[in-house]
């Protein structure tokens, strides 16, 4: 039976972390006392769902969480400090604190340490997220007790919407660019001026012109996509941003 311990204090444990080349002990009080913390825990570093969905979205939404009063976002896994540090670097998740629960003490104290012997994992954390204020658990989202590794409730969007149901989330923006392209530079400048984060994909490194034709039916650069919508080139983006400004002014 998976435990929900809302209203209780977090377990008092000591986390064995690494800073530079030194071992540093961090207690639960060091991490939670006097702060508002969002913590999400997962079965293991470098595992598929954790790497492709769970961590990236929390990292992307970290600035919005901060605007809503969250001091720190923490990712916990029953892995050692070396593995967690390497995973953070691989994920480029510099907005999140990766906390190693190597012996599973914290997960066990949460009542969410489970056997993954069928996968050769041993004991691991069940997947969940929680909002902690000054060491007291206000809200928990625990994945359903089902076979496998369900991922339905502990995602970043669910937690953010709990904190603020009316929150405005950042757009998902991708720019297909090529080296030396002045129009690509213009498009990226427009996005930066609008305060919109974006992912940039580079021709012949991240994609080919064949890929661009298949995705956008286009051969010119850049090609900008926002929230699944194909915006087009730099001029198209400029017109789209102006239309967005007009709509906000009229609202």
C-alpha positions as CSV (number, residue, x, y, z in Angstrom):
1,X,0.0,0.0,0.0
2,X,1.5,3.3,-1.1
3,X,1.4,5.9,1.7
4,X,0.2,9.5,1.4
5,X,1.6,11.5,4.3
6,X,0.3,15.0,3.6
7,X,0.4,17.1,6.7
8,X,3.4,15.3,8.1
9,X,7.0,16.4,8.2
10,X,9.5,15.0,5.7
11,X,11.7,12.1,7.0
12,X,14.8,13.2,8.9
13,X,17.7,11.7,7.0
14,X,21.2,12.6,5.8
15,X,21.9,12.8,2.1
16,X,25.5,11.9,0.9
17,X,26.2,14.5,-1.8
18,X,29.2,15.6,-3.7
19,X,30.4,19.2,-4.2
20,X,33.4,19.5,-6.5
21,X,35.6,16.6,-5.2
22,X,34.3,16.6,-1.7
23,X,31.7,14.6,0.2
24,X,29.1,16.9,1.8
25,X,26.4,15.7,4.1
26,X,23.1,17.5,3.8
27,X,20.3,16.9,6.3
28,X,16.6,17.2,5.7
29,X,16.6,20.4,7.7
30,X,19.4,21.8,5.4
31,X,17.2,21.1,2.4
32,X,13.6,21.9,3.6
33,X,13.7,24.2,6.6
34,X,12.4,27.7,5.9
35,X,11.8,27.0,2.2
36,X,9.1,26.1,-0.2
37,X,10.3,23.0,-2.1
38,X,8.8,21.0,-4.9
39,X,10.3,17.5,-4.9
40,X,9.8,14.7,-7.4
41,X,11.1,11.2,-7.0
42,X,11.5,8.5,-9.6
43,X,12.8,5.0,-10.0
44,X,16.2,5.6,-11.5
45,X,18.7,7.9,-13.2
46,X,19.0,7.5,-17.0
47,X,15.8,5.5,-17.2
48,X,13.5,6.2,-20.2
49,X,10.5,8.1,-18.7
50,X,12.6,9.9,-16.1
51,X,15.0,11.2,-18.8
52,X,12.6,11.9,-21.6
53,X,9.7,13.5,-19.7
54,X,9.9,13.8,-15.9
55,X,13.1,15.8,-15.5
56,X,13.0,17.9,-18.7
57,X,9.6,19.4,-18.0
58,X,10.4,20.3,-14.4
59,X,13.6,21.9,-15.7
60,X,11.7,23.8,-18.4
61,X,9.1,25.1,-15.9
62,X,11.5,25.9,-13.1
63,X,11.3,29.7,-13.7
64,X,7.5,29.6,-13.5
65,X,7.7,27.7,-10.3
66,X,10.0,30.3,-8.9
67,X,7.6,33.1,-9.9
68,X,5.0,31.2,-7.9
69,X,7.1,31.1,-4.7
70,X,9.0,27.8,-5.0
71,X,12.5,28.2,-3.8
72,X,13.9,24.9,-5.1
73,X,13.0,22.0,-7.3
74,X,14.6,18.7,-6.2
75,X,14.8,15.4,-8.0
76,X,15.4,12.4,-5.8
77,X,16.4,8.9,-6.9
78,X,17.8,5.8,-5.1
79,X,21.2,6.3,-6.8
80,X,24.6,7.4,-5.6
81,X,25.9,10.9,-5.8
82,X,28.2,10.1,-8.8
83,X,25.4,8.8,-10.9
84,X,23.0,11.6,-10.0
85,X,25.7,14.3,-10.8
86,X,26.4,12.6,-14.2
87,X,22.7,12.4,-15.0
88,X,22.2,16.1,-14.2
89,X,25.0,17.0,-16.6
90,X,23.7,14.7,-19.3
91,X,20.2,16.2,-18.9
92,X,21.6,19.7,-18.9
93,X,19.1,20.3,-16.0
94,X,20.9,23.1,-14.3
95,X,17.7,24.5,-12.8
96,X,17.1,21.4,-10.6
97,X,18.9,20.0,-7.6
98,X,19.6,16.3,-8.0
99,X,19.6,14.6,-4.6
100,X,21.0,11.1,-4.2
101,X,19.1,8.8,-1.8
102,X,21.7,6.1,-2.3
103,X,20.6,3.9,0.6
104,X,16.9,4.6,0.1
105,X,16.5,6.1,3.6
106,X,14.4,9.0,2.5
107,X,12.2,6.9,0.2
108,X,11.7,4.4,3.0
109,X,10.8,7.1,5.4
110,X,8.2,8.4,2.9
111,X,6.8,4.9,2.8
112,X,7.5,4.7,-1.0
113,X,10.5,2.4,-1.2
114,X,9.4,-0.5,-3.4
115,X,11.0,-3.6,-4.8
116,X,12.0,-3.6,-8.5
117,X,13.7,-7.0,-8.3
118,X,12.0,-8.1,-11.5
119,X,14.1,-5.5,-13.4
120,X,17.3,-6.1,-11.4
121,X,17.0,-2.7,-9.8
122,X,16.6,-3.9,-6.2
123,X,14.8,-1.4,-4.0
124,X,13.8,1.9,-5.6
125,X,11.5,4.9,-5.0
126,X,8.0,4.8,-6.3
127,X,7.3,7.8,-8.6
128,X,5.7,10.7,-6.9
129,X,5.9,14.5,-6.4
130,X,5.2,16.7,-3.4
131,X,5.0,20.3,-2.3
132,X,6.8,20.9,1.0
133,X,6.7,24.1,3.0
134,X,9.2,24.5,5.9
135,X,9.5,20.7,6.1
136,X,5.8,20.0,6.1
137,X,4.3,18.1,3.2
138,X,1.3,20.1,1.9
139,X,0.5,18.1,-1.2
140,X,1.5,14.7,-2.7
141,X,0.8,13.3,-6.2
142,X,1.6,9.6,-6.1
143,X,1.4,7.5,-9.2
144,X,-1.3,4.8,-9.1
145,X,-0.3,1.4,-7.6
146,X,-0.2,-0.5,-10.9
147,X,2.3,-2.8,-12.6
148,X,5.2,-1.2,-14.4
149,X,6.1,2.5,-14.1
150,X,2.9,4.6,-14.4
151,X,3.4,8.3,-15.1
152,X,0.1,10.1,-14.8
153,X,0.1,12.3,-11.7
154,X,3.6,13.4,-10.7
155,X,4.5,15.5,-13.7
156,X,5.5,19.1,-13.6
157,X,2.3,20.5,-15.1
158,X,0.1,18.8,-12.5
159,X,2.1,20.3,-9.7
160,X,2.2,23.7,-11.2
161,X,-1.5,23.7,-11.8
162,X,-2.1,22.8,-8.2
163,X,0.0,25.7,-7.1
164,X,-1.8,28.1,-9.5
165,X,-4.7,26.8,-11.5
166,X,-4.6,29.9,-13.7
167,X,-0.9,29.8,-14.4
168,X,0.3,30.9,-17.8
169,X,2.9,28.4,-19.0
170,X,5.7,29.2,-21.4
171,X,5.3,28.3,-25.0
172,X,7.2,25.3,-26.5
173,X,9.4,26.9,-29.3
174,X,11.8,25.3,-31.7
175,X,13.9,27.1,-34.3
176,X,15.3,25.1,-37.3
177,X,18.4,27.2,-38.2
178,X,21.6,27.0,-40.2
179,X,25.1,28.5,-39.5
180,X,25.6,32.0,-40.8
181,X,22.0,32.7,-41.6
182,X,21.0,36.3,-40.9
183,X,17.3,35.6,-40.9
184,X,17.9,32.9,-38.3
185,X,19.7,35.5,-36.1
186,X,16.7,37.8,-36.6
187,X,14.2,35.2,-35.5
188,X,16.2,34.3,-32.4
189,X,16.5,38.0,-31.5
190,X,12.8,38.4,-31.9
191,X,12.1,35.5,-29.6
192,X,14.6,36.7,-27.0
193,X,13.1,40.2,-27.1
194,X,9.7,38.6,-26.5
195,X,11.1,36.7,-23.5
196,X,10.4,33.3,-25.1
197,X,12.8,30.5,-24.5
198,X,13.5,28.3,-27.5
199,X,15.3,25.2,-28.6
200,X,17.6,25.7,-31.6
201,X,18.3,22.8,-34.0
202,X,21.2,23.2,-36.4
203,X,21.3,22.1,-40.0
204,X,23.5,19.0,-40.6
205,X,24.1,18.6,-36.9
206,X,20.6,18.0,-35.6
207,X,18.7,17.6,-38.8
208,X,19.1,17.6,-42.6
209,X,17.3,19.6,-45.3
210,X,15.4,16.4,-46.1
211,X,14.1,16.4,-42.5
212,X,13.0,20.1,-42.8
213,X,11.1,19.4,-46.0
214,X,9.4,16.4,-44.4
215,X,8.4,18.4,-41.2
216,X,7.7,21.9,-42.6
217,X,7.5,21.4,-46.4
218,X,10.1,24.2,-46.6
219,X,13.6,24.7,-47.9
220,X,14.4,28.2,-46.4
221,X,15.8,29.1,-43.0
222,X,14.8,29.6,-40.3
223,X,11.6,27.6,-39.7
224,X,9.9,28.3,-36.4
225,X,7.4,26.1,-34.6
226,X,5.4,27.3,-31.5
227,X,3.2,24.9,-29.5
228,X,3.0,22.5,-32.5
229,X,2.1,25.3,-34.9
230,X,4.4,26.0,-37.9
231,X,4.9,29.7,-37.8
232,X,7.4,30.0,-40.7
233,X,10.4,32.2,-41.2
234,X,11.6,35.4,-39.4
235,X,9.1,37.7,-41.0
236,X,6.3,35.3,-40.3
237,X,7.4,35.1,-36.7
238,X,7.5,38.9,-36.5
239,X,3.9,39.1,-37.7
240,X,2.8,36.4,-35.3
241,X,4.4,38.1,-32.3
242,X,2.7,41.4,-33.3
243,X,-0.6,39.6,-33.5
244,X,-0.1,38.1,-30.1
245,X,0.7,41.6,-28.7
246,X,-2.5,43.0,-30.2
247,X,-4.6,40.2,-28.8
248,X,-3.2,40.7,-25.3
249,X,-3.8,44.4,-25.5
250,X,-7.4,43.9,-26.5
251,X,-8.0,41.3,-23.8
